[in-house]
């Protein structure tokens, strides 16, 4: 079974092992896929605790994402432009991933909604 197709955009959340671990997310386009890993080209987002926000590293990079329980993968809608991805907040204050045109994805660890 194919997890993600070449050309699809994905959002990757790396699970933290400890509360003080760096919070990392990755957004990119799948370049290759196997039953064990994905090769993805895109951007790393790292949580800046001082500013309380995710900051995108400016340079694109290629990462090998293992398909195991250390990551959460979100497939993004067709037509998503990886270069346009950014983080924001919705009306309820939840952390969202947006591209400014096609979608808004709630990625909050805790929701303010009841």
N, C-alpha and C positions, 0 to 999 in steps of 0.2 A: 504494500500500500504506500502510495506517494503522500508524504506529509505536506509538502509545499512544492509548487511547480516553479520552474525557472522563469524569472521575470516577475513573480509575485512579490509584493511588498509585505514585510512582516515587522512586528514590534516584539522585541524580546525583553522580558524582565528577568534579571538574574536574581534568584532567591538568595537572601542573606542567611548565613549560618549563625551569625551572632548579632545582637542588637546594634553594635557599633560598626558593623561592616559597611563599607561604602555602598551606596545605592546606585546601581548601574542599570541603564536601559540601553537598548540598541535598536535602531530603525534602519532597515535596509532592504535591498532587492536581492532575491535568491539568485545566485549564479550557478549553483550545482546542488544536487540533493542525493543523499543515499539513505539507507535505512537506519543509519547511526548518527548522521550529522548533516548540517546545511552549511554551505559556503555562501556568505552574505556580504555584500558591499554596501556600506552606508555610514551612519554617524553614531558615535557613542554619546550618550547623555549621562552626566554624573550629577548627583544631588549635591548642591552647595548648601551645607547646613547654615552658614552665616546669612545667606540670602533667602533661605527656605524655598529654593527652586531648583529645577533641573536645568543644567547648562549644557549646551551642545558643544562638543569639541569641534573646532573649525574644519579639520581635515577629514576627508573620507578615508575609511580604512576597510580592509577585508578581514572578516572574522569567521572562524569555524565554530559553529554553534552545535554542541552535542545534543542529541535528542534523548535527554534523560530528565530526571526529576529536579535538576538544578535550575531549569529554566521554564518560564511560562511563555508560550508563543501566541500572539494574536495575529491572525491574517487580516490585512488591511484591504479595503475595497479596491476593485480593479480601477485603474486610472490614477491611483494615488501617486503623487510625485514626492519621492523621498526627500528631495532638497527643500520642499515646502513644509515639512513636518516641524511642529513646535509644541510646546506645552503651554497650557493656560488653565483657566478655572471657569466652570460653568456658573450659572446663576445661583446654585446652591453652595458654591465654594469648593466643589469637588475638582480634583486634579484631572485635567483632560488632555488628550493628545488630539491635535487638530492639524488639518492641512490648509485651512482657510477656504476650501471649496467643496470637497466631497464628503467629509465625515468629521465627527467628533466622537471620541472614545473615552469613556470614564475609566481612568486607571488608578483611582484613589484606593489606598489601602484600607481606609475607613470612610464610609459614606456618611454624609450629614443627613441623608434622607432616612426617614423612619420606615 
